[in-house]
Amino acid sequence: MEHRPLGRSGLSIAPLMLGGNVFGWTADETTSHAILDAFVAGGFNAIDTADVYSAWVPGNTGGDSEKVIGTWLKARGRRDDVIIATKVGMWPAQPGLKAANIIAACEGSLTRLQTDYIDLYQSHRDDADTPQDETLEAYGRLIKAGKVRAIGASNFETDRLASSEAVSAARGYPRYDTLQPAYNLMDRAIEGPLQQLCLTENVSIISYYGLASGFLTGKYRSIDDLGKSPRGGGMKKHLEGEKGPRVLATLDSVAAALDATPAQVALAWVMARPAVAAPIASATSLVQLEELMGAARLSLDPAHIAQLDAASA
C-alpha cells in the first residue's frame, strides 16, 4: 500500500483515512471494532476522530468515538502500526484553543483512547479569540512531553493558516503539518489560495466530506430519494441545479469504464488532487468499508480526471 507523508512531520499514511465520527453513534462498539480490524487488515493505517464525536446524539456526551477506538486499541494490543488523529476545540464541554484547554483536553483524549500518545492532534476549528502563539506553545509542550507527535489544523481559512505557519517559523513552535477541510466534487472551494498555500508550505490535506455526505454514492438522484436516510434532507441542494446530476452522470460513466462504483471514483478523484494525503470516509458496515477501500486501488487516467474536473467545475 502506498503511503503519503503528512507534511514535514515524519508520519505517513495510506491514501484513505477512516472516519471515526460514526463510532458509538450509528455503529455500535462491536461493529466499530470489526470495521477497524478490517481496515487495518486491508493495508490502511490512519483513523480520524475528535473529542466532540458524538456529543450531538441524545444520550451521548462527547468522547464516545474516542472511547470505542480506545477499547479497540487495548484489545488488539498493538499501537505503533496505526496513526490515530483526534481534535480539540469544538466540544462544548471543552471549547476553544486556549493553552489550558488544549492541555486538559489532550489528557482526556489520551484516557479515552487508552494510549500514551496521539499521533496527530488537530485544532478542530480556528479560535480568533486566542493568540496563535498561545495555542502553538501549548502544542509544543505536549510534543516535548511525548504526548503528541504532530499537529494539524481543521477548518482554517487561508490567512489564518498562513499566519499560524509564520508564527511557528518565527518563534520555533510546532507547525501545522496537515489541514482538514471539506473537499469533494461538489465542493472545490479550497482550490486556489488555500490549496496553493498547502503546496508551498508542505501542508498535507486530509479532507472530509469526500462523498459530499453521501450524495456522490449515487444514492440520491431525485427528490423521491431524499427520504432514504437521515442525511437525505441535505442532498436537496445538490439536485436543484445542473451540477449535481451532471456530476453523477459523469461518475456513472467513469465507474462503468473502470468496473468501479461512483463512490470509489469520487474518492479516487480526491486522492489524485494536489497536496492531498488522503480523504476521510466513514463506514457503518463491512460492506461499506470494502467499497471505500476499493477507491485506493483505483487508478484514474488523465482523461477520466479531466471529465470529472469539467463536470464539477
Stockholm file with secondary structure:
# STOCKHOLM 1.0

chainA/1-313         MEHRPLGRSGLSIAPLMLGGNVFGWTADETTSHAILDAFVAGGFNAIDTADVYSAWVPGNTGGDSEKVIGTWLKARGRRDDVIIATKVGMWPAQPGLKAANIIAACEGSLTRLQTDYIDLYQSHRDDADTPQDETLEAYGRLIKAGKVRAIGASNFETDRLASSEAVSAARGYPRYDTLQPAYNLMDRAIEGPLQQLCLTENVSIISYYGLASGFLTGKYRSIDDLGKSPRGGGMKKHLEGEKGPRVLATLDSVAAALDATPAQVALAWVMARPAVAAPIASATSLVQLEELMGAARLSLDPAHIAQLDAASA
#=GR chainA/1-313 SS CCCEECTTSSCEECSCEEECTTBTTTBCHHHHHHHHHHHHHTTCCEEECCTTTTTTSTTCCSCHHHHHHHHHHHHHCCCTTSEEEEEEBCCTTSBSCCHHHHHHHHHHHHHHHTCSCEEEEEESSCCTTSCHHHHHHHHHHHHHTTSEEEEEEESCCHHHHHHHHHHHHHHTCCCEEEEECBCBTTBCTTTTHHHHHHHHHTCEEEEBCTTGGGGGGTCCCSGGGGGGSTTGGGGHHHHSSSHHHHHHHHHHHHHHHHTCCHHHHHHHHHHTSTTEEEEEECCSSHHHHHHHHHGGGCCCCHHHHHHHHHHHC
#=GC SS_cons         CCCEECTTSSCEECSCEEECTTBTTTBCHHHHHHHHHHHHHTTCCEEECCTTTTTTSTTCCSCHHHHHHHHHHHHHCCCTTSEEEEEEBCCTTSBSCCHHHHHHHHHHHHHHHTCSCEEEEEESSCCTTSCHHHHHHHHHHHHHTTSEEEEEEESCCHHHHHHHHHHHHHHTCCCEEEEECBCBTTBCTTTTHHHHHHHHHTCEEEEBCTTGGGGGGTCCCSGGGGGGSTTGGGGHHHHSSSHHHHHHHHHHHHHHHHTCCHHHHHHHHHHTSTTEEEEEECCSSHHHHHHHHHGGGCCCCHHHHHHHHHHHC
//
